[in-house]
Amino acid sequence: MGKLIQPEDIAETVLFLASKQARMITGQVIKVSGGKAL
């Protein structure tokens, strides 16, 4: 928490959302902020 976001952090989130594990996630706003927006 509290660190600057790196491109890898965004890439990991995108990869998860594109995977079968995320098949039940729809219409969400996912903030990848490193804990700055709680």
mmCIF file of the N, C-alpha and C atoms, coordinates in Angstrom:
data_MODEL
# 
_entry.id   MODEL 
# 
loop_
_atom_site.group_PDB 
_atom_site.id 
_atom_site.type_symbol 
_atom_site.label_atom_id 
_atom_site.label_alt_id 
_atom_site.label_comp_id 
_atom_site.label_asym_id 
_atom_site.label_entity_id 
_atom_site.label_seq_id 
_atom_site.pdbx_PDB_ins_code 
_atom_site.Cartn_x 
_atom_site.Cartn_y 
_atom_site.Cartn_z 
_atom_site.occupancy 
_atom_site.B_iso_or_equiv 
_atom_site.pdbx_formal_charge 
_atom_site.auth_seq_id 
_atom_site.auth_comp_id 
_atom_site.auth_asym_id 
_atom_site.auth_atom_id 
_atom_site.pdbx_PDB_model_num 
ATOM 1   N N  . MET A 1 1  ? 0.824   -1.183  0.000   1.00 0.00 ? 1  MET A N  1 
ATOM 2   C CA . MET A 1 1  ? 0.000   0.000   0.000   1.00 0.00 ? 1  MET A CA 1 
ATOM 3   C C  . MET A 1 1  ? 0.865   1.242   0.000   1.00 0.00 ? 1  MET A C  1 
ATOM 4   N N  . GLY A 1 2  ? 0.383   2.257   -0.670  1.00 0.00 ? 2  GLY A N  1 
ATOM 5   C CA . GLY A 1 2  ? 1.058   3.533   -0.655  1.00 0.00 ? 2  GLY A CA 1 
ATOM 6   C C  . GLY A 1 2  ? 2.218   3.666   -1.618  1.00 0.00 ? 2  GLY A C  1 
ATOM 7   N N  . LYS A 1 3  ? 2.408   2.691   -2.511  1.00 0.00 ? 3  LYS A N  1 
ATOM 8   C CA . LYS A 1 3  ? 3.503   2.802   -3.483  1.00 0.00 ? 3  LYS A CA 1 
ATOM 9   C C  . LYS A 1 3  ? 2.948   3.261   -4.819  1.00 0.00 ? 3  LYS A C  1 
ATOM 10  N N  . LEU A 1 4  ? 3.815   3.785   -5.654  1.00 0.00 ? 4  LEU A N  1 
ATOM 11  C CA . LEU A 1 4  ? 3.390   4.206   -6.978  1.00 0.00 ? 4  LEU A CA 1 
ATOM 12  C C  . LEU A 1 4  ? 3.033   2.994   -7.829  1.00 0.00 ? 4  LEU A C  1 
ATOM 13  N N  . ILE A 1 5  ? 2.049   3.164   -8.669  1.00 0.00 ? 5  ILE A N  1 
ATOM 14  C CA . ILE A 1 5  ? 1.606   2.091   -9.548  1.00 0.00 ? 5  ILE A CA 1 
ATOM 15  C C  . ILE A 1 5  ? 2.628   1.872   -10.657 1.00 0.00 ? 5  ILE A C  1 
ATOM 16  N N  . GLN A 1 6  ? 2.916   0.617   -10.911 1.00 0.00 ? 6  GLN A N  1 
ATOM 17  C CA . GLN A 1 6  ? 3.829   0.233   -11.978 1.00 0.00 ? 6  GLN A CA 1 
ATOM 18  C C  . GLN A 1 6  ? 3.013   -0.390  -13.117 1.00 0.00 ? 6  GLN A C  1 
ATOM 19  N N  . PRO A 1 7  ? 3.525   -0.350  -14.336 1.00 0.00 ? 7  PRO A N  1 
ATOM 20  C CA . PRO A 1 7  ? 2.797   -0.962  -15.460 1.00 0.00 ? 7  PRO A CA 1 
ATOM 21  C C  . PRO A 1 7  ? 2.444   -2.429  -15.209 1.00 0.00 ? 7  PRO A C  1 
ATOM 22  N N  . GLU A 1 8  ? 3.292   -3.137  -14.490 1.00 0.00 ? 8  GLU A N  1 
ATOM 23  C CA . GLU A 1 8  ? 3.031   -4.551  -14.196 1.00 0.00 ? 8  GLU A CA 1 
ATOM 24  C C  . GLU A 1 8  ? 1.766   -4.715  -13.354 1.00 0.00 ? 8  GLU A C  1 
ATOM 25  N N  . ASP A 1 9  ? 1.494   -3.751  -12.471 1.00 0.00 ? 9  ASP A N  1 
ATOM 26  C CA . ASP A 1 9  ? 0.297   -3.827  -11.635 1.00 0.00 ? 9  ASP A CA 1 
ATOM 27  C C  . ASP A 1 9  ? -0.963  -3.768  -12.494 1.00 0.00 ? 9  ASP A C  1 
ATOM 28  N N  . ILE A 1 10 ? -0.968  -2.893  -13.470 1.00 0.00 ? 10 ILE A N  1 
ATOM 29  C CA . ILE A 1 10 ? -2.112  -2.784  -14.374 1.00 0.00 ? 10 ILE A CA 1 
ATOM 30  C C  . ILE A 1 10 ? -2.213  -4.039  -15.238 1.00 0.00 ? 10 ILE A C  1 
ATOM 31  N N  . ALA A 1 11 ? -1.080  -4.518  -15.730 1.00 0.00 ? 11 ALA A N  1 
ATOM 32  C CA . ALA A 1 11 ? -1.069  -5.706  -16.593 1.00 0.00 ? 11 ALA A CA 1 
ATOM 33  C C  . ALA A 1 11 ? -1.621  -6.921  -15.852 1.00 0.00 ? 11 ALA A C  1 
ATOM 34  N N  . GLU A 1 12 ? -1.268  -7.092  -14.591 1.00 0.00 ? 12 GLU A N  1 
ATOM 35  C CA . GLU A 1 12 ? -1.766  -8.234  -13.822 1.00 0.00 ? 12 GLU A CA 1 
ATOM 36  C C  . GLU A 1 12 ? -3.282  -8.166  -13.666 1.00 0.00 ? 12 GLU A C  1 
ATOM 37  N N  . THR A 1 13 ? -3.799  -6.974  -13.450 1.00 0.00 ? 13 THR A N  1 
ATOM 38  C CA . THR A 1 13 ? -5.245  -6.810  -13.325 1.00 0.00 ? 13 THR A CA 1 
ATOM 39  C C  . THR A 1 13 ? -5.947  -7.124  -14.640 1.00 0.00 ? 13 THR A C  1 
ATOM 40  N N  . VAL A 1 14 ? -5.406  -6.633  -15.739 1.00 0.00 ? 14 VAL A N  1 
ATOM 41  C CA . VAL A 1 14 ? -5.994  -6.892  -17.058 1.00 0.00 ? 14 VAL A CA 1 
ATOM 42  C C  . VAL A 1 14 ? -5.953  -8.382  -17.375 1.00 0.00 ? 14 VAL A C  1 
ATOM 43  N N  . LEU A 1 15 ? -4.835  -9.032  -17.071 1.00 0.00 ? 15 LEU A N  1 
ATOM 44  C CA . LEU A 1 15 ? -4.734  -10.473 -17.324 1.00 0.00 ? 15 LEU A CA 1 
ATOM 45  C C  . LEU A 1 15 ? -5.762  -11.253 -16.513 1.00 0.00 ? 15 LEU A C  1 
ATOM 46  N N  . PHE A 1 16 ? -5.952  -10.855 -15.266 1.00 0.00 ? 16 PHE A N  1 
ATOM 47  C CA . PHE A 1 16 ? -6.963  -11.524 -14.450 1.00 0.00 ? 16 PHE A CA 1 
ATOM 48  C C  . PHE A 1 16 ? -8.352  -11.332 -15.047 1.00 0.00 ? 16 PHE A C  1 
ATOM 49  N N  . LEU A 1 17 ? -8.682  -10.095 -15.425 1.00 0.00 ? 17 LEU A N  1 
ATOM 50  C CA . LEU A 1 17 ? -10.013 -9.826  -15.961 1.00 0.00 ? 17 LEU A CA 1 
ATOM 51  C C  . LEU A 1 17 ? -10.262 -10.543 -17.283 1.00 0.00 ? 17 LEU A C  1 
ATOM 52  N N  . ALA A 1 18 ? -9.206  -10.844 -18.011 1.00 0.00 ? 18 ALA A N  1 
ATOM 53  C CA . ALA A 1 18 ? -9.337  -11.564 -19.278 1.00 0.00 ? 18 ALA A CA 1 
ATOM 54  C C  . ALA A 1 18 ? -9.363  -13.077 -19.086 1.00 0.00 ? 18 ALA A C  1 
ATOM 55  N N  . SER A 1 19 ? -9.157  -13.542 -17.862 1.00 0.00 ? 19 SER A N  1 
ATOM 56  C CA . SER A 1 19 ? -9.077  -14.977 -17.607 1.00 0.00 ? 19 SER A CA 1 
ATOM 57  C C  . SER A 1 19 ? -10.451 -15.566 -17.290 1.00 0.00 ? 19 SER A C  1 
ATOM 58  N N  . LYS A 1 20 ? -10.519 -16.879 -17.289 1.00 0.00 ? 20 LYS A N  1 
ATOM 59  C CA . LYS A 1 20 ? -11.760 -17.580 -16.948 1.00 0.00 ? 20 LYS A CA 1 
ATOM 60  C C  . LYS A 1 20 ? -12.131 -17.388 -15.478 1.00 0.00 ? 20 LYS A C  1 
ATOM 61  N N  . GLN A 1 21 ? -11.153 -17.126 -14.623 1.00 0.00 ? 21 GLN A N  1 
ATOM 62  C CA . GLN A 1 21 ? -11.432 -16.922 -13.202 1.00 0.00 ? 21 GLN A CA 1 
ATOM 63  C C  . GLN A 1 21 ? -12.305 -15.688 -12.969 1.00 0.00 ? 21 GLN A C  1 
ATOM 64  N N  . ALA A 1 22 ? -12.296 -14.749 -13.896 1.00 0.00 ? 22 ALA A N  1 
ATOM 65  C CA . ALA A 1 22 ? -13.062 -13.512 -13.739 1.00 0.00 ? 22 ALA A CA 1 
ATOM 66  C C  . ALA A 1 22 ? -14.373 -13.542 -14.519 1.00 0.00 ? 22 ALA A C  1 
ATOM 67  N N  . ARG A 1 23 ? -14.827 -14.709 -14.903 1.00 0.00 ? 23 ARG A N  1 
ATOM 68  C CA . ARG A 1 23 ? -16.003 -14.808 -15.771 1.00 0.00 ? 23 ARG A CA 1 
ATOM 69  C C  . ARG A 1 23 ? -17.278 -14.277 -15.112 1.00 0.00 ? 23 ARG A C  1 
ATOM 70  N N  . MET A 1 24 ? -17.328 -14.198 -13.798 1.00 0.00 ? 24 MET A N  1 
ATOM 71  C CA . MET A 1 24 ? -18.525 -13.708 -13.118 1.00 0.00 ? 24 MET A CA 1 
ATOM 72  C C  . MET A 1 24 ? -18.450 -12.214 -12.799 1.00 0.00 ? 24 MET A C  1 
ATOM 73  N N  . ILE A 1 25 ? -17.375 -11.559 -13.152 1.00 0.00 ? 25 ILE A N  1 
ATOM 74  C CA . ILE A 1 25 ? -17.234 -10.123 -12.905 1.00 0.00 ? 25 ILE A CA 1 
ATOM 75  C C  . ILE A 1 25 ? -17.780 -9.377  -14.118 1.00 0.00 ? 25 ILE A C  1 
ATOM 76  N N  . THR A 1 26 ? -18.798 -8.557  -13.882 1.00 0.00 ? 26 THR A N  1 
ATOM 77  C CA . THR A 1 26 ? -19.387 -7.770  -14.971 1.00 0.00 ? 26 THR A CA 1 
ATOM 78  C C  . THR A 1 26 ? -19.701 -6.367  -14.464 1.00 0.00 ? 26 THR A C  1 
ATOM 79  N N  . GLY A 1 27 ? -19.528 -5.390  -15.304 1.00 0.00 ? 27 GLY A N  1 
ATOM 80  C CA . GLY A 1 27 ? -19.934 -4.027  -14.996 1.00 0.00 ? 27 GLY A CA 1 
ATOM 81  C C  . GLY A 1 27 ? -19.307 -3.422  -13.756 1.00 0.00 ? 27 GLY A C  1 
ATOM 82  N N  . GLN A 1 28 ? -18.049 -3.672  -13.523 1.00 0.00 ? 28 GLN A N  1 
ATOM 83  C CA . GLN A 1 28 ? -17.382 -3.165  -12.330 1.00 0.00 ? 28 GLN A CA 1 
ATOM 84  C C  . GLN A 1 28 ? -16.355 -2.102  -12.677 1.00 0.00 ? 28 GLN A C  1 
ATOM 85  N N  . VAL A 1 29 ? -16.107 -1.224  -11.728 1.00 0.00 ? 29 VAL A N  1 
ATOM 86  C CA . VAL A 1 29 ? -14.997 -0.280  -11.816 1.00 0.00 ? 29 VAL A CA 1 
ATOM 87  C C  . VAL A 1 29 ? -13.962 -0.772  -10.816 1.00 0.00 ? 29 VAL A C  1 
ATOM 88  N N  . ILE A 1 30 ? -12.809 -1.174  -11.308 1.00 0.00 ? 30 ILE A N  1 
ATOM 89  C CA . ILE A 1 30 ? -11.757 -1.704  -10.443 1.00 0.00 ? 30 ILE A CA 1 
ATOM 90  C C  . ILE A 1 30 ? -10.628 -0.689  -10.402 1.00 0.00 ? 30 ILE A C  1 
ATOM 91  N N  . LYS A 1 31 ? -10.417 -0.116  -9.222  1.00 0.00 ? 31 LYS A N  1 
ATOM 92  C CA . LYS A 1 31 ? -9.376  0.895   -9.058  1.00 0.00 ? 31 LYS A CA 1 
ATOM 93  C C  . LYS A 1 31 ? -8.077  0.212   -8.650  1.00 0.00 ? 31 LYS A C  1 
ATOM 94  N N  . VAL A 1 32 ? -7.072  0.341   -9.467  1.00 0.00 ? 32 VAL A N  1 
ATOM 95  C CA . VAL A 1 32 ? -5.743  -0.178  -9.153  1.00 0.00 ? 32 VAL A CA 1 
ATOM 96  C C  . VAL A 1 32 ? -4.936  1.038   -8.713  1.00 0.00 ? 32 VAL A C  1 
ATOM 97  N N  . SER A 1 33 ? -5.004  1.336   -7.413  1.00 0.00 ? 33 SER A N  1 
ATOM 98  C CA . SER A 1 33 ? -4.440  2.591   -6.920  1.00 0.00 ? 33 SER A CA 1 
ATOM 99  C C  . SER A 1 33 ? -3.357  2.406   -5.865  1.00 0.00 ? 33 SER A C  1 
ATOM 100 N N  . GLY A 1 34 ? -3.018  1.177   -5.562  1.00 0.00 ? 34 GLY A N  1 
ATOM 101 C CA . GLY A 1 34 ? -2.008  0.960   -4.533  1.00 0.00 ? 34 GLY A CA 1 
ATOM 102 C C  . GLY A 1 34 ? -2.484  1.319   -3.138  1.00 0.00 ? 34 GLY A C  1 
ATOM 103 N N  . GLY A 1 35 ? -3.782  1.373   -2.936  1.00 0.00 ? 35 GLY A N  1 
ATOM 104 C CA . GLY A 1 35 ? -4.340  1.677   -1.624  1.00 0.00 ? 35 GLY A CA 1 
ATOM 105 C C  . GLY A 1 35 ? -4.561  3.159   -1.370  1.00 0.00 ? 35 GLY A C  1 
ATOM 106 N N  . LYS A 1 36 ? -4.347  4.005   -2.355  1.00 0.00 ? 36 LYS A N  1 
ATOM 107 C CA . LYS A 1 36 ? -4.533  5.443   -2.159  1.00 0.00 ? 36 LYS A CA 1 
ATOM 108 C C  . LYS A 1 36 ? -6.001  5.836   -2.175  1.00 0.00 ? 36 LYS A C  1 
ATOM 109 N N  . ALA A 1 37 ? -6.860  5.006   -2.719  1.00 0.00 ? 37 ALA A N  1 
ATOM 110 C CA . ALA A 1 37 ? -8.292  5.315   -2.794  1.00 0.00 ? 37 ALA A CA 1 
ATOM 111 C C  . ALA A 1 37 ? -9.072  4.242   -2.054  1.00 0.00 ? 37 ALA A C  1 
ATOM 112 N N  . LEU A 1 38 ? -9.116  4.348   -0.753  1.00 0.00 ? 38 LEU A N  1 
ATOM 113 C CA . LEU A 1 38 ? -9.856  3.370   0.049   1.00 0.00 ? 38 LEU A CA 1 
ATOM 114 C C  . LEU A 1 38 ? -11.246 3.875   0.350   1.00 0.00 ? 38 LEU A C  1 
# 
